[in-house]
Amino acid sequence: MRDFENSSATLTTEDIRSRLETYCRGMADHGEAYNGRKAAVLIPLYWYGGEWHVLFTRRSEGVNDHKGQVSFPGGAIEADDRNVYQAALREANEEIGLELGDVEILGRLKDYITISQFVISPIVARINWPFPIRINSSEVSRVFSIPLSFLGDRANIEIRTHTFSDGQTTRLFYFAPYDGELLWGITARITVRLLKVLGFLENSY
């Protein structure tokens, strides 16, 4: 396993694109045949100060689900969306004002089916930084970022086991608080998957 600080500083956009392509090659379908509710999220990466950062939002208290939690820009796929990529970009524009001209799609991660039976398609992109953020306060209360050097530090990741009422168990990821924000739940799980794909965490995570 490579030293993470060096990896964060030397990883290029093409490295990210290539590793996502390798990860997706031969992967089973992304859940297109799933009949449940579908959503797409954008994982925005940007280069600043000699390293990569991941952009997150904190959901407002006025949304129906996951009030006040850390998330990626995104939401339900609508009938007019041609595909998951368009859905993720549309939601990012609606929530934080991210324009198409400030986004370069790099790839995607495997779909996740949540406990609430949503299938989430995570789309990875590089964004221009800074860009004119316009927060939709009905959905988002804050936009912030976390450096990959922090996210990839194993000392900042805690794994807990949750047992459901039927006896089944699942692993939950909790990142150490950063700038007053707690990253956990499905957003943390997607973040861990990204770190694994990019080679910053072992597959055992």
Secondary structure, 3 states (H helix, E strand, C coil): CCCHHHHHHHCCHHHHHHHHHHHHCCCCCCCCCCCCEEEEEEEEEEEECCEEEEEEEEECCCCCCCCCCEECCEEECCCCCCCHHHHHHHHHHHHHCCCHHHEEEEEECCCEECCCCEEEEEEEEEECCCCCCCCCCCCEEEEEEEEHHHHCCHHHEEEEEEECCCCCEEEEEEECCECCECCEHHHHHHHHHHHHHCCCCCCCC
